[in-house]
Amino acid sequence: MTDQAVDAGGVQVSGHPDAEDRFLGRTRELKELRADIERAGLDTISGRKAPRARVLLVAGRPGSGRTALAEELVRQVADRYPDGVLRARLSDPDGTPVPVERIARDLLAALDRPIPPGAAEDDLTAALRDALADRSMLLLLDDADGAEQVDALLPDNPDCLLVAVSAGPLTGISDVRPCTLGGLDTKSALELLSRHTGSVRVTVDPRAAEGLAEACQAQPAALMLAGGWLAARPQSAVADLAKQLRAEGDEGTPLARVFRLAYTALPAPAARILRLLALAPAGYVDPHTASALAGCSVSGARTTLDDFVALGLLRTVDSPLPQYEVPGCLHPLLKALTEAQDRPAEVQLARARMLERTVRLLQSCRAITETDNPEARERLQGLPRSLRFPSPRAAEEWLLVRRPALLAAARLAVADGELDTLARRLMSQLVRAMVAHFGTQAAAPDLYGIHRLVLDVAERRGLHREKAAALLNLGDLDARTGRTAEALARYRAALDAGREADDPYATGRAMESVGGAHLELGDFDRAADWFGRALARRLARDERADAARLYGRIAAAHTYAGRYGEALRQWRAAVAGYRRCGDVGAQARALSELARVQEYAGRPAESLRTCQEAVEWARRADDVRLQAALHLRLADTLDHLGDPTAAAIHRGMAGRMLGEGAPDPRSAPEQDPNACEIRSTSPED
C-alpha cells in the first residue's frame, strides 16, 4: 500500500515536507524517538506480549515544527511497516476537535474498507481496529486534541506504530513518553534563515543572524516568516529585522511579533485577502475561494496566494489542482485580525460570496455530466469561463480534491445559522454533484452527513417539506445498511413532517417506506396495511403506475405471510394496472411474479400458462434478460410437471439469449427502486 494522507474530511492530500534535504536539526529528538520504538514496554518487561501498537508522542506548541519532526520520523522508519502509512489531522484549523467518527470513516476509506453510512462511532473504530489487526502500518495523527481521540484510533496490533502530534501529554494512554520540542539549535536556525535569504546575508553578519534567531526563540514557524520577510526585501540587512523585532517589545509570542511585521508590510488588498483566509473551510484554500472571499479575479487571487507561500504565510498542498493550506499556527492570528479590522457585515458578505461561488462551481461540476441534456448544456454555457470545467474528468478531479473543503463548508454554513438559504442550496448541489460523479452507493457515507445537516436546518427553520425529504433520505440509507428499526423511526417522523407540509409525495413515500420497513422486519400484516394506505392515496390522485407498483408490494407481503390467494389477487390487480398504463415491461415482470406465486400455491399448470404469457410480453418489451429468466422458470415448472425434454429446450433458449458463460439471471438481486432516493432540498435548484 502506498502512503495515504487523510485530513479531517478524508481527501488524500499531502502538504508536509517529506524530503530529507528539507528537514533541519532535531537530531537528538529523532534519536530519542527511534529509541522509543525499540525500547521494552511495560508489558514486555512483565513478560506479556504488547496488546496494542506502540505510541510515540511529539509534543510542542503550534509553530515549533512538531509536524515536520513527526513527518521526518515517519520518513525514516516507514520501510519497517510494509503495509504503508496513514495520516489524519485530528483538529480543524480553528482548534475544534474533529469527531472520532469522521476520522475513523476517512481512515477506513483510505484502507478501501466498506463504510456503512451513519454507522456509530464505536462500530467505526471497531471496524478500523479490525482492518489494522493483520497489517503492519504506521499511523501519523496530527494535531491531536487529547488522549481520548488517540486512544479510540489506537490499533490492537503491536506490529503497528502510532505517532501522535499534540500540544500536551496524552494522559490516559499507558507507556507513552512525550518528546517535547523547544527551539532549533543555533546552527539549524541559521541554516533555515539562509534558505530564504541566501547564505551571504547571514554569513556577513552572523551575530545579527544569531540575534534574530534568538528573538524568534529559534521557533521554525517564526524563522520561516522572518526569512520570507527578508527574502522580499533584498536590500534589508538581517540586523534591520532583528532591530524591528526588538522594537516590538515582549507583547505576544515570537511568532505573533514576526507575523505582525509580515502582515503590516503587505499592501492593503493582499492584507485583506490574508485576513479573510481565516474563513476558508478546513483551512484549505484554492484560487476560487480566495477570489470569492476578497471579491477579486481568480488569476489575481492565485498570484497573491503564491506570494503568500513565498512569504511563509501559506503552504502549498501536494494536489493535482492548485490548493493551499493555512498553517494551523497562523489561523488564530488571522482570525483575531479579521475580528478586529473587518466589520461583521463585511465578514458575513465574504462568507456569502464564498458559498455562492461554491454553489455555482458545484452546478457546473454536475451539469458537465449531463451531456445529453440540452438545457444543462445551455446553463453550462451561460456560466463564466472561469467556472466551467473542460471535461467531466476534470470536474470529478476537482470534486475529489475539494471534497474535504466542500463538506467543511456545508458544516460551517449550517453552524453559522444566518446563511441557511445558501447552506440549503450548497447541500442540494453537493448531493447532486456527488451522485453524478461517484454514484449513490460510493457517496452514501458523505450523503448521510449532508442529509443530517439538511435536517438540522429544516428543523431550525420549520421547513416541514425539507424535513420530510431529509428524513426519507436518512431512512433509506439506514435501511440499506441493515438498521431497519432506525429507518422505521425516521420514516414515521417523515410521515408526520409530510403531513405538516401537506406534501402528497412525501406522505405517500413515507407510508410506503414504513410498509417496506415492516416487511423487512417480518411484520407482514403491518406491511400490507401500510402499503394499502399508500395505495389508497395513489388511487385517489389517479397515479396509476405507482398504484400498480403498490399492488405488487402488497402481494409480496401476502406471499411472505403464506396468504397465496390474496397475493394472487393483488398481482392480478398489478398486471391490470400496468396494462392500463401501457408499461409492457412492468406487465411482463408482474406476470412473472404472478407465475411464481401460482407455483408456491401448488398450481403448476396455471403457473406454466402465466409464465408463457409473461414471456410473450417480455418479448414485446424487448427485455432479453427477463425473457431468459422466464425461460428458466418455465424449465423448472416443466421439471415439476414431469417433462424434462421441454425443460431442457427452455434452458437452452435461456443460454442462447444470454450468451455462453453469462450470469444466471435468477442470481441477480432484485432492488427496491426507492432504496436510496436522493431528493433535492431546494426546489429552486
N, C-alpha and C positions, 0 to 999 in steps of 0.2 A: 504493500500500500504506500502510495506517495504521501508526503506531508500534507496535512489538511489544516487549514486555518478557519476557525469558526468564530464569528463575532456574535454579539448578543442577538442578532437577527438571523444568523445561520448561513450567510453567504460566505463562500470560501474566498478569503482575501488574505493578503499579507502585506503589511506596511512596516515591518520591523527590520532593522539591519541584521542581516544574517551572514554576510561575507566576512571572512576573517580579517581582511585588511581594513574593515570599517570599525572594528572594535578596539578600544584602548584601555589599558590598565586592568585593574581588578584581578591581578594575578593571584594575590593571596586569597581573595574571596572565592575565585574559581577553584583553587586548590582545596579549600575547605569544603566546598560543595561536592566536589568529586570524591573527596574522602568520606563525606557523609553517606554517599551511595554505598560505599563498601563496608562501612563500619557495622559491627554487630548491633542489632536492635535488642530491645528488652526481651522479646520473645526468643530470639536466638540464644541469648545468654542463659535464659531459663530452660533451654533445651526444646522449645516448641518451634514449629515452623511458623514463620510470619503469616498471619491470616490475610493481610491486606498489603496494598502497594506501599512502598516507602514514600514518604512525603518530605520534600525539601522546600524550605521557605526562604524567599528573598524578600526581606522587609526593608522598607525605606519610604520616605515621603515622595510624593509626585515630583518629578524633575531630577531625582537622584540617579537616574539611569538604571533603575531596578528592572524594568522590562528588557532593556538591552543586555543586561547581565544574564537574565534568565534565558534569553534567546541564544546568547553565546554558549551557555552551558548546554542547552539543547543541541546546538550545532555540534559540540564536541563529543557528546555521548550518544547521539541519535543512532549511530551504527550498531549499538548494543541492543536496539529494540527493532527487530526486523519487520514488525507489523506497522511501523510508521509513527508519526507524531500527530496529535490532535491539539488544537489550540482553541481556547474560548476566552472571551472577555466577560467578567462576572459583574461589572458595574457599567452603567451608562456614563457618558462624559460628565454629566452633572453630579455624579456620585450616587445616583439611585441604584440600589442593588437590582440586578436582573433576576427575575424569578427562576428558581432552580428548574421548574417545569420547562421553561423556554430553552434553557441551556441544554438540558438533557435531550430535548427533542432535536435540537440542532446537532448535537454530537451523534445521536443515532442516525440522523440523515447523512452526516459525513461518513458513517460506517456502512451506509447503504442498508440499514435495517428498517423494516416497516414501522411506521409510527401511527398508531391509531389516533385519529383526530379526537381531541377532547379528553384524552387519557389523563388520569390523575397523576400528580407528581410522584407518588410512591410507585405507581406502575411504570412510569417512565424511567425513574432511577433504577428500579429493579431490572428493567429491560436493558439499560446501559451496562449495569454490572454483569448481566448475563452475556452481553455482547463482548465484553472485555475478559470474560472468565478464561478463555483459551487463547488469548492473544498476548503478545509481548509488545506493549505500546508505551509511549511516553506522552503524558498529558501536561500541557502548559496552561494553567489557569491564571489569567492576568487580572490584576485589579480586584482581588477577592475582598469582599466586604467583611467577612467573618468566617469563623470555623464552620458554622452550620452549612454554608454554601459548599465549602470544600468537602466536608465530611459526606454530604449527600451524593457527591460525584466520585468519591474515592473507590477505585476498583477493589474487589475482594480477590486480588491476584498479586502475589508477591513478585511475579515476573514483570509487572508494570511499574513505572515510576511516575509520580506526580510532582510537578514543580509548580508551586504557588507563588504568586506575587501579591504582596499586601502591604498596607501601611503599618500594620502592627502584628502582634503574635496571634497564632491560631490556637487560642486556649480551648482545650477540649479534645484536641486530636493528640493522641499519645505519641511519644517518641519523635517529636518534631523540634529541631533546634534551628532557630532563625539565623540567617546570615544577614546582619543588619548593616546597611550601607551608610557611609558618610560621604565625604567629598573624594574626588580623584586625587591620586598622588600628583605632586607638582609637575613631574615630567610629562605625565599623561595629559594633565590640564593644559600645559603649554602646547603640546602637540595638537590637541583638539582645537585650540585657538588658531594654530598655524594652518590647519586645513582650510580655514575660511579666509585668513588674512594673508597667507603666504609666509614662508619661514623668515624672510628678510625683516619684516616689521617686528617680529618677536626677538630675533637674534640681535638686532641693533639696540634694543633697549630691554634686556632681559629682566631688569629689576622692575620696570613698569609692567611688563607682562606678568611677572610673579605677583605684583601688587594687584593687578586686575583679577588674576585667578583667586587671590585671597579675598578680594571684595566680593567675588561670586561664590565664596566658600567652596570653590572647586566643584560646584554642582554642574553636571553636564548640561542640563537644560539652560541654565543661566549663561554658561560659557558659549553655547551654540548661539544664543541670541546676541551675546556680546560680539562673537565672531561675525555674525551676519551684519551687525551694525557697522563694524569696521570694514567689512568687505564692500559695503555700499558706499563707503567714504574712503577711497584710496589715499586721499591727501591727509587724513587724520592719523595722528600717531596713537599708539596704544596708550600712552600716558594721558592723552586727551580724554579718552573714555574712562580711564581709571579716576581721573580728576572729577569728571561729571558724576560718577557713581558715588564718590565720597561726598560730593555736594548734596546728593540726595538724602544724606543722613542715614539713620538706622530704621527709618519707617518701613515696615513690611519686610518680607524675605528678600534675599538677594535676587531671586527670580523676579519678584514683583518690581524691584527697583530697575533692573535691566529692561524688563518689559515696558515700564513707563517711558524709558528713554527711546526704545524702539518705536513705541506707539506714537509718541509726540512728534517724532521725526517724519511720520507718514503724511502725505498730502491728505487734505480733508476727505475727498471721495474714497480713497483707499482706507483711511481710518474708519470711515462709516461702514464699509464692506466688512472690515475685520471685526468690528463690534457685533455686527448682525450675524456673523458666523456662529455665535453662541446659540442661535435659533435652529441651526442645522440639525435635522433628526439623526440621532445616534452618533452625532459628531462627524458624519460623512458629508462631504461637500462635492458637488460637481459644478461645472460652469453654469448650468441651467439654474441650480439652486442659488448660487451667488448672484446671478443676473436678476432673478426674481426678487430676492431679498433687497437688493440695492436699487432695483429699477434701472439697470444699465443693460448694455448689449451683452450677448453671450460671449462674443470674442473679447470684448473689453474685460469681462469678468475673468475669463481664463488667463489673460495676461496678468491681471492683478493677483490671481491665485498663484501663478508661477513665481511672481515676485515675492509673495509671502513665503514660499518654500525656500527661496534663496536667503531670505532673512531669518529663517529658522522658526517662523510663526506657524507654518503648516508642514505636514508630512505628506508626501505622495503615497498613494496606495498602489500596490502591485495589482494592476487590473487591466483588462483589455481596453477599457474606456478611461478617459481622464477622470480621476477621482482623487480626492484629498481627504485628510483626516485632521481634525483639530486636536492637538495634543491635550491629553487629559489634564496636565498640569496648568495649561493656559485657560481652560474653559471657565473656571471661577473668576479669573481676571477679566475675561471678555464679558461675562455675564454682569459683573459689577460695573463695567464701563457702560454697557447698554442701559442698565437701570439708572445710572447717574446722568447720562448725556442724551438719551432718547426719550421722548415723551411716550407714555403708554399707548396713546392712539397711533403713533408712528410705528411702534413695535408691532402692534396688532395689524396694522396695514401691511407691514412687511411679511408677517405670517400669512395673511390672506393672499398676498401676491404669490408667495411660495406654494401654497396649497392649490391656487388656481392654475399655476403653471404645471404643477404635478398632475392635476386632473386632465389638462389638455394633452400632456405627454402620454398619459395612460389611454386617452381616447385615440390618439394617433397609433399607439402601440397595438391596440385591439383592432382598429379599422384596417390596418395593413394586412391582417389575416383574412379579411372578408373580400378576397379578390373577385368573387363572382357577384358581389353586391354593388350595383351602380350607385346607390345612394351613399354607401360607405366610401366609395372611391371619390365621389363628389365632395363629401365632407372632408376627406383627407386632402384633396387639392385646395380646399378653402383655408387650410391651416398655413401659417407662415412656414417658410422653408426650414427655419431652424428647429421647428417642432416636428418635422417629418422624418421618418426613418427610411433609409434607402432600400431596405428589404425586410421581409418577415424575420429572417435570421438575425439581422441587426437589432430589430425590435426585441426579439427574445433575449438576446445577449444583454441589452440594456436592462430589461426587466429582471434578469437573473442577478446582474451586478448590483442593481439598485434595490433589490428586494429588502435587505435589512433596513435601509433608509425609508423605503415606502411603508413598510409595516410600522416602523417607529413614527413616521409622520401621521399615520392613522391613529395610533395610540395617543400621541401628543395632542392631536386635534380634538379628540374626544375628551381628553382630560382637561383641555382648556375650557370647554363649556360655552365659549362665546362665539365659536365659529361652526356651529352644528350643521348649518346648511352646506358649507364647504366640506365638512367632515363626511356628511352623508354622500355627497357627490364623489368624493375621493374614494370612499369604501366601495361604492357601487362600481366605479370604473376599475378599481383594483381587482375586485372579484371577476369582472368580465375579462380583463386582460389576462389574469392568471388562468382562467378556464380556457381561454382561446389558445394560449401558448403551451400550457403544461397539461391541460386536461383536468377534469374534476377530481379524478382519483389521486393524481400526483399532488395536486394543490390542496387536498382536503385538510391537512393539518393547519395550514395557514388560513384557509377559508373559515375553519371553526373559530379561530381567534377573531377574525374580522366580523363574523356574524354576531359574536358576543358583544363586540363594540357597537354594532348597529343596534342591538337590543338595549344597550346602556343608553344610547341617545334617544331611542324611541320611548323608553320608559321615562326618561327625564323630560322629554318634550310632550308626552302624552300622545304620541303618534301611534294609534292603535293598528292601523294598517301595516305600518312598517314593523311594529312589534310582532304582529302575526306572521309576517314573512320571515323575520329573523328566527322566531321560534320554530317555524316549519323547517327552515334550513338546518337549524341545530338538531332538531329531532331526526331529520333524515340522516345526518352524519352520525348521530348516536345509534340509530337503527343499523346502519351499515357496519358498525364496529361491535355489534352484539350487545349494546347497552339498551335493550328493548324497554326495560322499566323506565329508565330515564327518558327515552324517546316518547313513551306514552304520556309521561307527565308534561313534556314540552308540547305535545300535540293537543292535550286538553287545554293548556294555557293559550295556545294559538287559537283554539276554537273560541274561547272567551274573548280574545282580542279581536278576532274576525267579526264576532257578533257586535262588539262595541263599535267597530268601524263600519258596520253594515256592508261588509265586503263579501259578496257571494262566492267569489273564487276561494278566498282564504277559508271561509266557513266550510264549503264543500270539501276542499282539500284536507282540512283538519279532520273532518268526520271520517273521510276515507282513510286517513293515516292512523286515526285511533283504531279503526277496524283492522287495519294491517298489523298494528302492534298487538292487538288482542289475538289475531291469528297466529302471529309468531310466538306468543306466549302460550298457545294451546287452548285458549278460551274461545272455542269455535262459535258458541251461541252468541256471545257478545260481539264477536267479529261480524257475524251475519247481521246482527241487529244494527250495528253502526254502518255497515255497507248499505243496508236498507234505508237508513236515514239519509245517507248521501245520495242514494238513488232517487229518493223522493224529491230532493232539491233539483237534481239534474232533470227529472221528468217535468217538474213544474216550470223550468226555464227552457224546456224543449231542446236540451243539449243531448242529442240522440247518440252521438258517438261515445260520449262519456257514460251515458246511461247503459249502452250495450256493454262497455267495459266493466261497469259495476255489476251487471247481471253475472258476468263471468267470475268476479271476485266473490259474490255471494255463493255461486255454485261451488267455488273452490272450498269455502268454509264448510258447506254442507258435505262435500266429498270427504274432507278430513274427518268430519264427525260421523261418517258412515251412513249419512242420510242420502242414499243414491237417488231415490225417487225425486226428492226436492232438488238435488243437484242437476238431474236431467232436465227438469222443468226450467231451471234458471239458464242452463246452457242453450236450450232451445230458444229462450227469450233473447239471449245474447246473439245467436245466429240470426234471428229475425231482425234484431236491431241493426246489425252490421249490413244485412241485406238492404234494409231501408236506406241506410246511409250510402250504399254503393261501395263500401270498402271490401273489395273482393278478398284481399289478403287476410284481413282480420276475420272475415267469414270462414275462410278455409281453416284458420287456426282454431276458431271456436268449434267448428265441426270436428277437428282433430281431438279437442278436449272432450267433446260430447262422446266420441267413439271410445275414448279412454275410460270414461265413467261407465258406459254401457258394458265394457269388458269387466270392470270391477263388479258391476251389478250382476254378472253372470249371464249376460246376453250377447254371446259371441257372434251370433248371426246378425243381430242388429248392428253391432259394432263394425262388422265387416262391411255392411252396406253403407253405413255412415262414413267409414274411412274411405271407401271408394268415391263417395260423393265429395269428400274433402280433397282427395287427390285431383279431381276434376277442377275444383275451384282454385286449388294451388297452381294448377297448370295455367288457368286463365290469368292468375295473378303473376305468372312468370317467376314464381318463388321456387327455385330448383332445390334449395336446401330443405324447404318444408315438404316438397314432393318426395325427396329421398327419405326423410323421417317417416312420412306416412307409408311409403312402401315397406319400410322396415316394420312398422306397426302392423301392416297387413300381413307380413310374413309371420309375425308372432301369432296373430289371430288364426291364420290358416294352420299353423302348427297345432294350436289348441283344438282346431276343428278336425285334425287328422288328415291334412292334405300337405305333406312335406314337399311334394313336387312343385305345387303352385307357390309355396313359401319360398323355395329356392329361386324361382323365377323373379319374385319381387325383390329378394335380396340382391340378385344380380342387377336388376334395374337400378336399385339404390346405389350400388357400387359404380355403375357406369355414369350415373348422374354426377356423383361427387368426384369421380376420378379415382384411380388406384392409389391407395395409401391415404386418402382423405380421412379426416377425423370423423368418427361416428357422430351424426347429428344428435343422437339420443344423449350423448355425453355433454352437450352444450348446456350450461346453466341458463335457466330462464330468469330474466332480470325484470324487476319492477321498474316500469318507466319513470316512476316518481321517486326512485331510490335516493337520489340526491339532487333534487331540482334546485338550481341557483336562481333566485329571483332578484330583480333589481330592487334597491331600496329607495329609488327616487324615480318617479315616472318621467321626469323631465330629461333624464339621460337615456 
